[in-house]
Amino acid sequence: MSLDRLSVGTKARVSSIEWAALDDGDPIAIRVGRMTVAIRRRHAGAISVLPIR
């Protein structure tokens, strides 16, 4: 599952990053620990995550 498809509020762990797919696009906000950061939606699509239960 890619980060951009993860439901809001779902905790997850990064499993891989598709470096070749990193490109410009619109920003989205994600929470990393206690920080909220903005990343481009295209970048989020290149990051694979595994939901934490």
Buried (B, 14 or more C-beta within 10 A) or exposed (E): BBBBEBEEEEEBEEEEEEEEEBEEBEEBEBEEEEEEEEBBBBBBBBBBBEEEE
